[in-house]
Amino acid sequence: MTPRPRLHPRALDGIIASSGHLNALGMRLIALDARGATLALAAGPAHSNAEGGVHGGVLATLLDAACGFAARFDGAERPIVTVLTLSLAVNFVGRAADPRLTARGRVVGGGRRIVFTSGEVVDGEGTVIATANGTFKRLAEAGPEDRSRTE
């Protein structure tokens, strides 16, 4: 794979467009700031499981993206950093009654390189349908100013 240029948190459309998987699922990045990341998805037939509900893999992907983007935020005036998901524990706690899904992720602890996150997915009625706790590793970037921040 070819390395991509680092994106700025204000370029929300470009961030999702740069991820083939998230883009193909139809996810939209709504917010990325010091409070965390918010993504939205209008679930449809392509997102369903055999029983007609939203597939658990789609919910896990939403949570991984929301928590991962929260971990990538490094200030409003800095490009987002690259992260790897080290672990993601997902709890499926309900079934979506409304297909409009919103995922929120936030950093709850960690340091410069390892970041701990939590997240939740709610449906259009505000019902929590899945939660997650994740651990992410921030990677050193090519520039020396980036290395000093993340190592």
C-alpha positions, 0 to 999 in steps of 0.5 A: 500500500502507498503511504497517504499524505497526513490529513488535517482534522478540519478536512473531515470529508477527505479523511473518510474518502481516504479509507476505502472500507469506511467510504464503501460502508457509507460512513460520514465523519461528523466531528473530530476534536478534543472531545472525540470523534463522531461518525454517522451511518444510515444503515440499509440492506447492505449493512444487515445480517441474516435476521435483518438487523444491523450486522455486528461487524458493521457496528464493530467497524463503526466503533473501531473508526470512532475510537480510532479517530479519537486517538488520531486527534492531536490538536486542532491545528495539527494533522491527524496522527496514524494509529494501529488498533491494538485491541477492541472489545465490543459489547452488543447491547441492543438492536437498532430500532432506527437505521440512523446510527451515530458512533462516538469515540473518546480518549479516556487515558494513556500517554503519547504512544498508547491511547485508551478509548471508549465508544458507543453506537446509538440508533436514531432514537438514542438507544445504545446498541453497542459499546466498546473499549479500545487500545490504540498505538500512535505511530511515529511519522516521517518528520522529526517533529512528529517523532518527538511527539509520539515516541 
